[in-house]
Amino acid sequence: MTPPSIVKVELLLQGGHHQTVYLQSTDPLLQRLFQAVSAKSQPPELFQIPLQAGHAGLCFSSQHLVGLVTEPPMYIQPTFNPAPLEVLPSPYVQMEQFLTAAEHQALLQTTIQQESAFVPTQTTTDTPDYRQSMILPNLDGLAQRVMERIEQVLPAVLTQLKLPAFQASEIETQLTSHNDGNFYKLHNDNGSPDTATRELTYVYYFYKEPKPFSGGELRVYDSKIENNFYVQADSFQTVDPRNNSIVFFLSRYMHEVLPVTCPSKQFADSRFTINGWIRR
């Protein structure tokens, strides 16, 4: 075992004062002095160092220690523990019985009759295996009643989300079906220049009863600000796709649609949504 060496330590104190002491390299006092320099003690630590073989003593507060000069040179690896990023909750609003029973049933029947007009969905990045579902390209007024109801409830939604009121410049809409094995991986809805004015995302759920599928939940992630960008946190809310309900949340929130299981694989048994975005 290597014996401890003697270290000449010059204490640099406020006001230009300095004092030299000799300490063993293994002396806990040396480590405390380094810690006092690298991270000021809270509350301040009092140092009492004997001098002249114990015939004198040096007392000072850690707040007054400016630096250390050591011979031979000694260095410490400072510990850096960055503060954890604050998690920002991502609230949502879910409204039940959004349409009347008659309106809901008419929408469902008309949608099922349009099966042959549905086409596979795509993403702006054309990333494979990122989204699997079908959409109806031409709605021909099919979603008109949902759009009217959105305009009616928008002030209340903004209040519940604690957002300032604004006039919607456009309400975009699409009709989507998710069947067996369909999903939509993690994404947000306003992350490109042409989508930047999207403020709110909405999803209206409708399907046959009894419910012919499982899964298909909407997972909305909480947020953190990292390098001036919103990114998803580890925590999230899971929204059940309840029949004839609608969900609203901020378009910048990261979210995903969990995989759907539909044993029959029949189009009529799909998880249908009228979904879209409200632009500021």
N, C-alpha and C positions, 0 to 999 in steps of 0.2 A: 504494500500500500504506500502510495506516494505521500510523504509528510506535507502538511500545509505549509505554504510559503508565506513570507511576510510581505505585506503590501503597504507602500507608503501612500497615504491618502491625504490630499490637501482639500480641506473643506472651504468652499467659496461661499461666503455669507453676504447677505445684503449690506449695503453701505461700504463695500470694498474690503470688508474684513476677511481674513482667512486664517486657518489654523491647520497645522500638520499633525497627523496622528499616524501610528503604525499599528496595523491590524493583521491578524492571520487571515488568509484567504477564505477560511471556512467559518470565520466569525459571523454569527447571525447579525451583528450590528452593521456589518458591511452591506449585507443584503437589504437591511432596513433603510440604510442611507440611499442606496440605489432606488428603492421603491419610492422614497420621499421625493427624489429628483424627478422620476419618470411620471409619477401621478401624485399630485399633492394630496396629503391625507385629509380626510373629512371625518371627524373634526381634526384639527392640527395635532401632530404628535410631538411630544416633548422629548428631546434627546439630552442625555446627561452622560458625557464622556469624560472619564478620568484622565488627567494629565500628570506628568512629572511623578510617575510611579505612585499615583494616588494622592499626592500632596496638593493637587489642584484639580479643578473640574471645569468643564465647559458645558454650559447649558444653553440650548437654543431651540426655537420652535421649527418644525419642518417647513413652515411657511417662509422662513428666512434663509433656507438652504437653496442657493442658486445653482451650484454644480459641484462636481468632484473631479479632481485630477489625481490619477492613480499611476504609480510606478511599481511594477510593470503595468502596462495598460490592461484594463479590464473592461469588458463590454457585457451588456445584458441584452437579451432579446425582449423588447417591450411587448407586453400582452395587449392585444387590441380586440375588444369585444364590442363590435358595432351594436348600436341599439336596434332591437328588433323592429321591423317595419310595422307600422300601425295597420291593423286590418280594418278596412272600411266595409261595413255591412252593405249587402246588395238587396234591399227590400223589393218586394213585388206586391201587386194587388191582384187578387183573384175574385171575380164576381160570379155568383151562381145564377142559374136560370136566366141567362142573358137574353135569350129569345123566348117567345111564348112557345108552348108545346106544339101548336099548329105550325108556327114558323120553323121550328127546329125540324119537325117531321118532313115538311115540304122541302127544306134544304137538303136533307139526307136523301130523300127519294130522287130528287133531281140530280144530285151528285152521282148516285149509283148508276143512273141512266146514262151518264156521260163517260162510262168506263173506257170506251174505245178512243176517246179524245185525250186521255192522259198520256203524258210522255215522261221519260226519266228526267230527274232533276240534275242540274249541273252546278258547279261553283265557279266563281270568277277565276280561280287559280287552276281549274281543271285537275285538281289533285285526285288521283285514283283512291278508291276506298275511303273517301272522306265523308261522303254523303250518299245515302241510298234511300230514295223515295220517288214518288211520282207527283207531277203537278198538272193542272188543267191550264193550258196556255191562254185560252179565251174564256173569260167568265161570263160574258154576255149578261151582266146585271145579276148574276147568281148571288153575289155577296152584298147586294145593295142594302138589304135590311141590316146586316151586320155593320156596314159602314155608317148607316144612319144612327144606330145605337151607340157606336163608338163616339161619334160627334156629340151625342147627348151626354154621355158619362165622362167625357174627357176632363171637364173642370173638376169633378169629384176625384178622379184618378190623380190628377196633379196635386190636389190638396192632400190626399192620403200619402203620396210619395214625397210630400213636402218640397215640391218644385214650384217655382214661380209660374204664373199663368202665361201662356203664349198662344198666338194664333197659328194653327197648323197650316203650313203652306201646301202640304200634300199628304194624303193618306194612301200609301201603297198597299196593295193586297195581292195575295195568291192563294190558290186552293191546293192543298197538299194531301196526299194519302201516304200513310206508312203501313206496310204489310209485313209479313213474316221476315225477320232478319234485317229490317230497315233501321236506320239510325242517322244521326248527324253529329259528327265529332265536335270537339271544343272549338268555339269561334266566338267572335262578336259581330255586330251588324252594322258598325259604322267605322270600320278600320281602313277604308280606302277613300281617295279624294271624291269619288262620285257618290259615296254613302255618308260623308262626314256630317251632313245636316240631319241625319236620322236621330231623333231624340228618344222616342219610345218605340219599343217592340211590343206587339200584341199577338196572342195566339188564342183563337176560339176553337174549342174542341167539340166535335159532334160525331156520333157513331150509333150503331144499333144496340138495342138492349134485348136480352142480357149481354153484357160486354163480351165480345167475341175474341178479345186479345188480352195480352198482359204486357207489362213493360211500357216503354214509350214515355217514361216520365221525363219532365224537363228539369235539368239540374242547372241552377243559377249560382255561380261562384261569387263569393265575396271578393273584394278588390284590395290591392296594395298599390302604392305609387313607387315605382322603381325606375330611376333614371328619367324622371318626368313622364313616364308612361304608366297607364293603368294596366296591371297584370292581375291574373287570378291568384287568390289566396288558396290555402289548403281547405278552408271551410266553405260550405255551400248550403243552399236550400234545395230540397227536392220537391217539385210541384207535381201533384197527381193530376193526370189529364182527365178531370171529371167532365162527364157528359154535359153539354150545354153550358159550360163555364168559359170565361175568358180571362186571360192573364196579361198583365201589363208590367213591363220593367224597362229600365234604361237600356238603350241599344248598345252602349259601350260595355255593359257587363258581359263577361265571358260566360258562355252557357253551352249546353249540349243536349241532344235528345238521346236517351238511352235506348238500346235495341228493343224492338218490338217482337213478341212471339205471337203468331197467329196460326193456330194449328190447322185451320181449314185452308189457309192460303187463298181464300176467295176474296176478290176485290171488295165485295159488299161488306165484308167483315173487317175492313181496314180501320185504322185510327185516322179520321179525317180532321183537318184543321183549315180554317181560314186564318191566315197569318200575314203579318206585314209590318209596316213601319210608319210612324207619324213623324213627318219632317218639320223642323222648326222654321 
